[in-house]
Each structure stands twice: as structure tokens, then as C-alpha cells.
Amino acid sequence: MKKDSEGNIIYSPSDLILFMESPFGSWMDRFYLEFPDELQPDKGDAGLTLLQNMGNEHEERYLKQLEKAGAQIANIPRIDSYEATVAAMRGGIEYIYQGELRSGNFAGRSDFLQRAVGKSDLGDYHYQVWDTKLSRKPKPYFLIQLCCYAELLESVQGVLPEVVGIVLGDRREKTFRTLNYLYYYRQLKETFLKTQAAFHRTKQPIPDGMADHRRWTSHAEKILDDLDHLSRVANIRRTQIRKLESAGINTMTGLAQTTVANITRLEPATFQTLKSQARLQHESIGLERPKFQVLAHENSVRRGFALLPPRSPLDCIL
């Protein structure tokens, strides 16, 4: 998310993904764009930086693999990259690396555009979008990103690519039929744009306690702590939060102190477990050593500390 020289907001596929995963994080990105002096995002995470570096290395390995195979590749520069991408497409280059695509208020740089057989405004060929991902399995957000690139690509070549592709971390290549995912993508995009159009600095959404808020995680954590939100209860689930809220229990303290015996559509044993967990956390606030409770377990069920091997004379005791 950024502003062009005329002050128009330009969105990327990553903005859609963040909105899908965390409307709060998306709102914070917009707030930061409009009012950069009023707050700051979290500092970069070392683990995330490592993963990004590994992702870049995976992308470069695939590029070298194509070069070794003798593929014709256009490496798009950062300057005037959109014009260079369109020129490479019109020239029928076999692969276009780091091509920039634009349409309306969306833009992005794809990992690879691959020439394929099939008529388009370019001639007797068109291009497909390929992305490199470290993951060994496809993830839903991959397809949101690829559908966005496919739609941007359509604005140049006049046809939507029939398939999009991913080069996974183990170098396997997987293709997906674009239309199988396009309509969900377009619905998400429409909702995203409506939300952006209605943006107001006073209408900050409550963060989802189960979501990844990316660079706004510490801000989300503070808000949820201040609200005493039910998501603060360890191991609680979204569905359980909804059931508790429907019963009028809206905070961790409320759950810890409730005298209600049962909740509709919530197993009694589960409700008691959640109450006990909330009570322990509530009573531990401000303590140097948090309270805890050792739970008994059936001999046939091994979990928690019961998974540890038997005591040995060679154990190290700190």
C-alpha cells in the first residue's frame, strides 16, 4: 500500500492477503499511510527476515535452473519496470523475471511470467503467472496472490491465463485452474476496496486474537490486553469465544468469575476447563511466578509432561 505521485493509493496483492488474514492489520497499514507520524510498526523480526532471505534464495535457484536449461529470460529492471515488462511481453520472451503489472489502483511484481500457447492481444501466445514459495504445500493465500497477478496480466494481454503456477520449496511445480479461485478472490477484493473507501481514523477494528497481525502485532496485543479480551485465555478457540459472548461472557475476567454452570452448545467439561484456565491467568496478573495447576490424566493417554522419558541417573538438573 503506497501513494503515487498524484496522491492515489496503489494496492498490492500482499494488501489483499493481509486484509484476508487480519482486517485490523490492514486498517493499521492504511492509518500509517495516512498518518505516519502518529504510530510506528513493530521492528523487523529476525526469524521473518531469515525466511525472506531463504525465499529469495529459492527464487534465485529457480532462475538459475531456467538459465541452465537455456531458457530465454528477460530480467526486468526496477526503473520503468512496467514499460519494460509490456515490451518483453510484446516481444514474446519465453520467461519474464520480476515483471511489473498494473491495472487501476492495483500493481505488483510477479516472480515469473511464462509464455504459453494460446491466442491473446499479443499474438498466438499469452503469459501465465508463476510464483516461487518456500512451503512444500500450497496455501490458500498463494492463490489470492496469483489470481491478482492473473487479473493484472489480463489487462495487458486481453485474456485471463487459464492456469497459474507455484514452484514449491522442494522444487515441485504445481498448476491451478484460475477460475476455480477467481470468484472468491474477486469477492475478497470487492470487500477490501469497500472497506478502504469507508476508512476513517476513528473506526479502528478490534483485532482478532487468533490472527497474525504482522508488523502490528504489539499494537493488537495491547488492545486485546486492555479489553481483557477472551482471546487472552490460553488455548481458547474462535468458536468457543462466540458461544461465550452469546451467553454474555465477554472478557477473561468475566469468564474467570462467572457462576454460570453451563453454556449452550459448549461441552460442560470444556467450559469448566476454560473457566479454570481463565481463573489461573486472572489470579496470576502481577505475580512474579504465575499460578498453575497440575492436571491428572488417564494412564492410557500420554500428553504434557507425561511424554517425557522415564527419570534417569544421567539426567541434568539445572
Secondary structure by P-SEA (a helix, b strand, c coil): cccccccbbbbcaaaaaaaaacaaaaaaaaaaaacccccccccccaaaaaaaaaaaaaaaaaaaaaaaaccccccccccaaaaaaaaaaaaccccccccccccccbbbbbcbbbbbcccccccccbbbbbbbbccccccaaaaaaaaaaaaaaaaacccccccccccccccbbbbbcccccaaaaaaaaaaaaaaaaacccccccccccccccccaaaaaaaaaaaaccccccccccaaaaaaaaaaccccaaaaacccccccccccaaaaaaaaaaaaaaaaaccccbbbbbbbbbccccccccccccccccccccc
